Amino acid sequence: HVGNERHDTVEANALSEFKVEEHRITHLDRKTEARADDHLTVGATRHVKIGTAQFVEAGQEIHYHAGDKVVIEAGVELTAKAGGSFVKIDAGGVTI
């Protein structure tokens, strides 16, 4: 139990291995910064549930790859923009 702030500084590599489930709860904002590349490997399925919105921004490219299919689902509207053009799909149809 830490009653106030905690700061850890590791001057070389740090490794943690949990041989059981790991659960974390953060009650306020969580901020993570990787000052170089960030790699995540998941052995099976990954689920992400977000309460309100997700924003992803990349300097040059975002690339998705799936072996069989990619499904993008929206309840009201789906818009793809490139250059000065866009494709919008909504209840009124497809707008280009």
N, CA, C and O atoms as a GROMACS GRO file, in nm:
protein
  384
    1HIS      N    1   0.085  -0.119   0.000
    1HIS     CA    2   0.000   0.000   0.000
    1HIS      C    3   0.089   0.124   0.000
    1HIS      O    4   0.176   0.138   0.085
    2VAL      N    5   0.066   0.215  -0.095
    2VAL     CA    6   0.138   0.341  -0.101
    2VAL      C    7   0.037   0.451  -0.072
    2VAL      O    8  -0.062   0.464  -0.143
    3GLY      N    9   0.062   0.530   0.032
    3GLY     CA   10  -0.035   0.630   0.075
    3GLY      C   11  -0.035   0.757  -0.007
    3GLY      O   12  -0.134   0.830  -0.006
    4ASN      N   13   0.072   0.786  -0.078
    4ASN     CA   14   0.080   0.910  -0.154
    4ASN      C   15   0.148   0.880  -0.288
    4ASN      O   16   0.118   0.778  -0.348
    5GLU      N   17   0.236   0.965  -0.335
    5GLU     CA   18   0.302   0.944  -0.464
    5GLU      C   19   0.409   0.836  -0.456
    5GLU      O   20   0.466   0.809  -0.350
    6ARG      N   21   0.435   0.774  -0.574
    6ARG     CA   22   0.543   0.677  -0.587
    6ARG      C   23   0.612   0.701  -0.720
    6ARG      O   24   0.545   0.707  -0.823
    7HIS      N   25   0.742   0.716  -0.720
    7HIS     CA   26   0.821   0.735  -0.841
    7HIS      C   27   0.927   0.625  -0.846
    7HIS      O   28   0.999   0.603  -0.748
    8ASP      N   29   0.935   0.556  -0.960
    8ASP     CA   30   1.035   0.452  -0.978
    8ASP      C   31   1.125   0.492  -1.095
    8ASP      O   32   1.076   0.531  -1.200
    9THR      N   33   1.255   0.483  -1.076
    9THR     CA   34   1.351   0.507  -1.183
    9THR      C   35   1.440   0.384  -1.194
    9THR      O   36   1.505   0.346  -1.097
   10VAL      N   37   1.444   0.324  -1.313
   10VAL     CA   38   1.527   0.207  -1.338
   10VAL      C   39   1.628   0.247  -1.445
   10VAL      O   40   1.588   0.293  -1.552
   11GLU      N   41   1.755   0.232  -1.418
   11GLU     CA   42   1.861   0.277  -1.509
   11GLU      C   43   1.893   0.176  -1.618
   11GLU      O   44   1.959   0.212  -1.716
   12ALA      N   45   1.851   0.051  -1.606
   12ALA     CA   46   1.876  -0.050  -1.708
   12ALA      C   47   1.741  -0.115  -1.743
   12ALA      O   48   1.637  -0.051  -1.727
   13ASN      N   49   1.741  -0.239  -1.788
   13ASN     CA   50   1.618  -0.307  -1.825
   13ASN      C   51   1.536  -0.342  -1.702
   13ASN      O   52   1.590  -0.367  -1.595
   14ALA      N   53   1.402  -0.345  -1.720
   14ALA     CA   54   1.311  -0.389  -1.614
   14ALA      C   55   1.221  -0.497  -1.673
   14ALA      O   56   1.171  -0.481  -1.784
   15LEU      N   57   1.201  -0.605  -1.602
   15LEU     CA   58   1.119  -0.716  -1.648
   15LEU      C   59   1.029  -0.762  -1.535
   15LEU      O   60   1.075  -0.784  -1.423
   16SER      N   61   0.900  -0.777  -1.565
   16SER     CA   62   0.805  -0.833  -1.469
   16SER      C   63   0.737  -0.951  -1.536
   16SER      O   64   0.696  -0.942  -1.652
   17GLU      N   65   0.724  -1.061  -1.466
   17GLU     CA   66   0.654  -1.179  -1.519
   17GLU      C   67   0.552  -1.223  -1.416
   17GLU      O   68   0.586  -1.250  -1.301
   18PHE      N   69   0.425  -1.232  -1.460
   18PHE     CA   70   0.317  -1.275  -1.372
   18PHE      C   71   0.269  -1.411  -1.423
   18PHE      O   72   0.232  -1.423  -1.539
   19LYS      N   73   0.271  -1.512  -1.339
   19LYS     CA   74   0.230  -1.646  -1.381
   19LYS      C   75   0.081  -1.669  -1.354
   19LYS      O   76   0.032  -1.781  -1.368
   20VAL      N   77   0.011  -1.564  -1.315
   20VAL     CA   78  -0.133  -1.569  -1.290
   20VAL      C   79  -0.195  -1.445  -1.356
   20VAL      O   80  -0.124  -1.365  -1.417
   21GLU      N   81  -0.326  -1.429  -1.344
   21GLU     CA   82  -0.392  -1.311  -1.399
   21GLU      C   83  -0.341  -1.184  -1.333
   21GLU      O   84  -0.298  -1.185  -1.218
   22GLU      N   85  -0.347  -1.074  -1.409
   22GLU     CA   86  -0.310  -0.944  -1.355
   22GLU      C   87  -0.428  -0.849  -1.375
   22GLU      O   88  -0.481  -0.839  -1.486
   23HIS      N   89  -0.468  -0.782  -1.271
   23HIS     CA   90  -0.579  -0.686  -1.276
   23HIS      C   91  -0.528  -0.551  -1.227
   23HIS      O   92  -0.459  -0.544  -1.124
   24ARG      N   93  -0.561  -0.444  -1.298
   24ARG     CA   94  -0.522  -0.309  -1.257
   24ARG      C   95  -0.645  -0.219  -1.267
   24ARG      O   96  -0.722  -0.229  -1.363
   25ILE      N   97  -0.663  -0.134  -1.170
   25ILE     CA   98  -0.769  -0.034  -1.172
   25ILE      C   99  -0.705   0.101  -1.146
   25ILE      O  100  -0.635   0.119  -1.046
   26THR      N  101  -0.727   0.196  -1.235
   26THR     CA  102  -0.680   0.333  -1.218
   26THR      C  103  -0.804   0.421  -1.207
   26THR      O  104  -0.887   0.423  -1.298
   27HIS      N  105  -0.817   0.493  -1.097
   27HIS     CA  106  -0.939   0.568  -1.072
   27HIS      C  107  -0.942   0.706  -1.139
   27HIS      O  108  -1.049   0.764  -1.152
   28LEU      N  109  -0.830   0.757  -1.181
   28LEU     CA  110  -0.825   0.884  -1.254
   28LEU      C  111  -0.756   0.860  -1.388
   28LEU      O  112  -0.736   0.744  -1.426
   29ASP      N  113  -0.721   0.964  -1.459
   29ASP     CA  114  -0.658   0.950  -1.591
   29ASP      C  115  -0.532   0.865  -1.582
   29ASP      O  116  -0.460   0.867  -1.482
   30ARG      N  117  -0.504   0.789  -1.691
   30ARG     CA  118  -0.380   0.713  -1.704
   30ARG      C  119  -0.309   0.764  -1.828
   30ARG      O  120  -0.368   0.770  -1.935
   31LYS      N  121  -0.185   0.801  -1.813
   31LYS     CA  122  -0.105   0.851  -1.925
   31LYS      C  123   0.019   0.763  -1.939
   31LYS      O  124   0.092   0.742  -1.842
   32THR      N  125   0.042   0.712  -2.060
   32THR     CA  126   0.158   0.627  -2.087
   32THR      C  127   0.233   0.687  -2.205
   32THR      O  128   0.172   0.724  -2.305
   33GLU      N  129   0.364   0.697  -2.194
   33GLU     CA  130   0.446   0.752  -2.302
   33GLU      C  131   0.560   0.656  -2.332
   33GLU      O  132   0.636   0.618  -2.242
   34ALA      N  133   0.573   0.616  -2.458
   34ALA     CA  134   0.687   0.537  -2.503
   34ALA      C  135   0.770   0.630  -2.590
   34ALA      O  136   0.722   0.678  -2.693
   35ARG      N  137   0.893   0.656  -2.552
   35ARG     CA  138   0.976   0.750  -2.627
   35ARG      C  139   1.051   0.683  -2.742
   35ARG      O  140   1.136   0.745  -2.806
   36ALA      N  141   1.019   0.559  -2.769
   36ALA     CA  142   1.070   0.485  -2.885
   36ALA      C  143   0.954   0.396  -2.932
   36ALA      O  144   0.839   0.427  -2.904
   37ASP      N  145   0.982   0.289  -3.004
   37ASP     CA  146   0.876   0.200  -3.053
   37ASP      C  147   0.806   0.131  -2.936
   37ASP      O  148   0.862   0.116  -2.828
   38ASP      N  149   0.680   0.089  -2.961
   38ASP     CA  150   0.600   0.017  -2.863
   38ASP      C  151   0.547  -0.109  -2.930
   38ASP      O  152   0.488  -0.101  -3.038
   39HIS      N  153   0.568  -0.224  -2.870
   39HIS     CA  154   0.527  -0.351  -2.929
   39HIS      C  155   0.438  -0.425  -2.830
   39HIS      O  156   0.471  -0.432  -2.711
   40LEU      N  157   0.327  -0.480  -2.877
   40LEU     CA  158   0.236  -0.559  -2.794
   40LEU      C  159   0.207  -0.689  -2.867
   40LEU      O  160   0.166  -0.687  -2.983
   41THR      N  161   0.227  -0.801  -2.801
   41THR     CA  162   0.194  -0.932  -2.857
   41THR      C  163   0.090  -0.996  -2.766
   41THR      O  164   0.111  -1.007  -2.645
   42VAL      N  165  -0.023  -1.037  -2.824
   42VAL     CA  166  -0.131  -1.101  -2.750
   42VAL      C  167  -0.144  -1.243  -2.804
   42VAL      O  168  -0.156  -1.261  -2.925
   43GLY      N  169  -0.141  -1.343  -2.715
   43GLY     CA  170  -0.140  -1.482  -2.757
   43GLY      C  171  -0.271  -1.531  -2.817
   43GLY      O  172  -0.270  -1.625  -2.896
   44ALA      N  173  -0.383  -1.469  -2.782
   44ALA     CA  174  -0.513  -1.514  -2.835
   44ALA      C  175  -0.592  -1.391  -2.882
   44ALA      O  176  -0.551  -1.326  -2.978
   45THR      N  177  -0.702  -1.360  -2.819
   45THR     CA  178  -0.790  -1.252  -2.861
   45THR      C  179  -0.772  -1.131  -2.772
   45THR      O  180  -0.751  -1.144  -2.651
   46ARG      N  181  -0.779  -1.011  -2.831
   46ARG     CA  182  -0.771  -0.887  -2.753
   46ARG      C  183  -0.904  -0.815  -2.762
   46ARG      O  184  -0.957  -0.796  -2.872
   47HIS      N  185  -0.958  -0.774  -2.649
   47HIS     CA  186  -1.084  -0.700  -2.642
   47HIS      C  187  -1.055  -0.563  -2.580
   47HIS      O  188  -0.988  -0.555  -2.477
   48VAL      N  189  -1.104  -0.458  -2.642
   48VAL     CA  190  -1.090  -0.323  -2.588
   48VAL      C  191  -1.230  -0.264  -2.582
   48VAL      O  192  -1.300  -0.261  -2.683
   49LYS      N  193  -1.272  -0.218  -2.465
   49LYS     CA  194  -1.404  -0.156  -2.448
   49LYS      C  195  -1.382  -0.013  -2.401
   49LYS      O  196  -1.317   0.010  -2.299
   50ILE      N  197  -1.438   0.082  -2.474
   50ILE     CA  198  -1.418   0.224  -2.447
   50ILE      C  199  -1.553   0.287  -2.422
   50ILE      O  200  -1.647   0.266  -2.499
   51GLY      N  201  -1.564   0.366  -2.315
   51GLY     CA  202  -1.692   0.422  -2.275
   51GLY      C  203  -1.751   0.523  -2.372
   51GLY      O  204  -1.872   0.520  -2.394
   52THR      N  205  -1.672   0.611  -2.430
   52THR     CA  206  -1.728   0.719  -2.512
   52THR      C  207  -1.667   0.726  -2.651
   52THR      O  208  -1.741   0.716  -2.749
   53ALA      N  209  -1.538   0.742  -2.665
   53ALA     CA  210  -1.478   0.764  -2.797
   53ALA      C  211  -1.334   0.714  -2.798
   53ALA      O  212  -1.270   0.704  -2.694
   54GLN      N  213  -1.285   0.683  -2.919
   54GLN     CA  214  -1.144   0.648  -2.938
   54GLN      C  215  -1.090   0.732  -3.053
   54GLN      O  216  -1.153   0.742  -3.158
   55PHE      N  217  -0.973   0.791  -3.032
   55PHE     CA  218  -0.908   0.872  -3.134
   55PHE      C  219  -0.769   0.814  -3.157
   55PHE      O  220  -0.692   0.798  -3.062
   56VAL      N  221  -0.736   0.782  -3.281
   56VAL     CA  222  -0.604   0.729  -3.317
   56VAL      C  223  -0.544   0.825  -3.419
   56VAL      O  224  -0.609   0.860  -3.517
   57GLU      N  225  -0.421   0.866  -3.395
   57GLU     CA  226  -0.354   0.959  -3.486
   57GLU      C  227  -0.213   0.908  -3.512
   57GLU      O  228  -0.141   0.871  -3.419
   58ALA      N  229  -0.173   0.907  -3.639
   58ALA     CA  230  -0.037   0.867  -3.676
   58ALA      C  231   0.021   0.973  -3.768
   58ALA      O  232  -0.052   1.036  -3.845
   59GLY      N  233   0.150   0.992  -3.760
   59GLY     CA  234   0.216   1.093  -3.842
   59GLY      C  235   0.210   1.064  -3.991
   59GLY      O  236   0.201   1.156  -4.071
   60GLN      N  237   0.215   0.935  -4.030
   60GLN     CA  238   0.219   0.903  -4.173
   60GLN      C  239   0.124   0.791  -4.215
   60GLN      O  240   0.065   0.801  -4.323
   61GLU      N  241   0.107   0.687  -4.137
   61GLU     CA  242   0.031   0.571  -4.187
   61GLU      C  243  -0.033   0.494  -4.073
   61GLU      O  244   0.026   0.478  -3.966
   62ILE      N  245  -0.155   0.447  -4.097
   62ILE     CA  246  -0.220   0.348  -4.011
   62ILE      C  247  -0.254   0.230  -4.102
   62ILE      O  248  -0.317   0.248  -4.206
   63HIS      N  249  -0.212   0.113  -4.065
   63HIS     CA  250  -0.226  -0.006  -4.150
   63HIS      C  251  -0.294  -0.116  -4.069
   63HIS      O  252  -0.247  -0.152  -3.962
   64TYR      N  253  -0.406  -0.169  -4.120
   64TYR     CA  254  -0.474  -0.282  -4.058
   64TYR      C  255  -0.461  -0.402  -4.150
   64TYR      O  256  -0.472  -0.387  -4.272
   65HIS      N  257  -0.437  -0.519  -4.095
   65HIS     CA  258  -0.428  -0.640  -4.176
   65HIS      C  259  -0.500  -0.752  -4.103
   65HIS      O  260  -0.485  -0.769  -3.982
   66ALA      N  261  -0.580  -0.827  -4.176
   66ALA     CA  262  -0.648  -0.944  -4.121
   66ALA      C  263  -0.634  -1.058  -4.221
   66ALA      O  264  -0.638  -1.036  -4.342
   67GLY      N  265  -0.619  -1.179  -4.170
   67GLY     CA  266  -0.605  -1.295  -4.257
   67GLY      C  267  -0.730  -1.325  -4.337
   67GLY      O  268  -0.721  -1.372  -4.450
   68ASP      N  269  -0.849  -1.298  -4.280
   68ASP     CA  270  -0.974  -1.331  -4.348
   68ASP      C  271  -1.062  -1.210  -4.376
   68ASP      O  272  -1.100  -1.188  -4.491
   69LYS      N  273  -1.095  -1.132  -4.275
   69LYS     CA  274  -1.188  -1.021  -4.299
   69LYS      C  275  -1.168  -0.909  -4.198
   69LYS      O  276  -1.118  -0.930  -4.088
   70VAL      N  277  -1.209  -0.789  -4.238
   70VAL     CA  278  -1.212  -0.672  -4.152
   70VAL      C  279  -1.355  -0.622  -4.152
   70VAL      O  280  -1.413  -0.601  -4.258
   71VAL      N  281  -1.413  -0.602  -4.036
   71VAL     CA  282  -1.549  -0.552  -4.022
   71VAL      C  283  -1.544  -0.416  -3.955
   71VAL      O  284  -1.487  -0.402  -3.847
   72ILE      N  285  -1.602  -0.316  -4.019
   72ILE     CA  286  -1.616  -0.183  -3.959
   72ILE      C  287  -1.766  -0.158  -3.947
   72ILE      O  288  -1.837  -0.161  -4.047
   73GLU      N  289  -1.813  -0.135  -3.827
   73GLU     CA  290  -1.956  -0.122  -3.803
   73GLU      C  291  -1.984   0.009  -3.731
   73GLU      O  292  -1.918   0.043  -3.634
   74ALA      N  293  -2.084   0.082  -3.781
   74ALA     CA  294  -2.124   0.207  -3.718
   74ALA      C  295  -2.276   0.210  -3.708
   74ALA      O  296  -2.346   0.165  -3.799
   75GLY      N  297  -2.328   0.262  -3.598
   75GLY     CA  298  -2.473   0.266  -3.578
   75GLY      C  299  -2.543   0.369  -3.665
   75GLY      O  300  -2.659   0.348  -3.702
   76VAL      N  301  -2.477   0.479  -3.700
   76VAL     CA  302  -2.543   0.587  -3.773
   76VAL      C  303  -2.470   0.624  -3.902
   76VAL      O  304  -2.533   0.634  -4.007
   77GLU      N  305  -2.339   0.643  -3.897
   77GLU     CA  306  -2.267   0.695  -4.013
   77GLU      C  307  -2.125   0.641  -4.018
   77GLU      O  308  -2.061   0.622  -3.914
   78LEU      N  309  -2.077   0.616  -4.140
   78LEU     CA  310  -1.939   0.576  -4.164
   78LEU      C  311  -1.883   0.668  -4.272
   78LEU      O  312  -1.941   0.678  -4.380
   79THR      N  313  -1.771   0.734  -4.244
   79THR     CA  314  -1.711   0.827  -4.339
   79THR      C  315  -1.564   0.792  -4.359
   79THR      O  316  -1.492   0.768  -4.263
   80ALA      N  317  -1.520   0.789  -4.484
   80ALA     CA  318  -1.378   0.772  -4.518
   80ALA      C  319  -1.335   0.896  -4.596
   80ALA      O  320  -1.400   0.934  -4.693
   81LYS      N  321  -1.224   0.958  -4.552
   81LYS     CA  322  -1.174   1.080  -4.618
   81LYS      C  323  -1.032   1.057  -4.666
   81LYS      O  324  -0.952   0.992  -4.598
   82ALA      N  325  -1.000   1.111  -4.784
   82ALA     CA  326  -0.864   1.106  -4.837
   82ALA      C  327  -0.846   1.225  -4.929
   82ALA      O  328  -0.929   1.250  -5.016
   83GLY      N  329  -0.737   1.299  -4.909
   83GLY     CA  330  -0.716   1.420  -4.990
   83GLY      C  331  -0.833   1.514  -4.970
   83GLY      O  332  -0.867   1.546  -4.855
   84GLY      N  333  -0.893   1.561  -5.076
   84GLY     CA  334  -1.011   1.647  -5.065
   84GLY      C  335  -1.141   1.573  -5.088
   84GLY      O  336  -1.246   1.636  -5.098
   85SER      N  337  -1.137   1.440  -5.096
   85SER     CA  338  -1.256   1.361  -5.125
   85SER      C  339  -1.301   1.282  -5.004
   85SER      O  340  -1.226   1.264  -4.908
   86PHE      N  341  -1.427   1.234  -5.008
   86PHE     CA  342  -1.478   1.152  -4.900
   86PHE      C  343  -1.586   1.058  -4.952
   86PHE      O  344  -1.646   1.083  -5.056
   87VAL      N  345  -1.610   0.952  -4.878
   87VAL     CA  346  -1.722   0.861  -4.901
   87VAL      C  347  -1.795   0.851  -4.769
   87VAL      O  348  -1.735   0.817  -4.666
   88LYS      N  349  -1.924   0.880  -4.770
   88LYS     CA  350  -2.005   0.874  -4.648
   88LYS      C  351  -2.119   0.777  -4.670
   88LYS      O  352  -2.189   0.783  -4.770
   89ILE      N  353  -2.137   0.687  -4.574
   89ILE     CA  354  -2.247   0.592  -4.577
   89ILE      C  355  -2.334   0.620  -4.455
   89ILE      O  356  -2.285   0.617  -4.342
   90ASP      N  357  -2.463   0.648  -4.478
   90ASP     CA  358  -2.556   0.670  -4.367
   90ASP      C  359  -2.694   0.623  -4.410
   90ASP      O  360  -2.708   0.556  -4.513
   91ALA      N  361  -2.798   0.656  -4.333
   91ALA     CA  362  -2.933   0.611  -4.364
   91ALA      C  363  -2.982   0.663  -4.498
   91ALA      O  364  -3.068   0.601  -4.560
   92GLY      N  365  -2.929   0.776  -4.545
   92GLY     CA  366  -2.969   0.833  -4.674
   92GLY      C  367  -2.902   0.768  -4.794
   92GLY      O  368  -2.938   0.797  -4.908
   93GLY      N  369  -2.804   0.680  -4.770
   93GLY     CA  370  -2.735   0.612  -4.879
   93GLY      C  371  -2.586   0.639  -4.877
   93GLY      O  372  -2.527   0.665  -4.772
   94VAL      N  373  -2.525   0.633  -4.994
   94VAL     CA  374  -2.382   0.654  -5.009
   94VAL      C  375  -2.359   0.789  -5.076
   94VAL      O  376  -2.416   0.816  -5.182
   95THR      N  377  -2.277   0.873  -5.014
   95THR     CA  378  -2.244   1.004  -5.070
   95THR      C  379  -2.096   1.006  -5.103
   95THR      O  380  -2.012   0.971  -5.020
   96ILE      N  381  -2.064   1.046  -5.227
   96ILE     CA  382  -1.924   1.055  -5.268
   96ILE      C  383  -1.892   1.200  -5.302
   96ILE      O  384  -1.779   1.232  -5.339
   0.00000   0.00000   0.00000
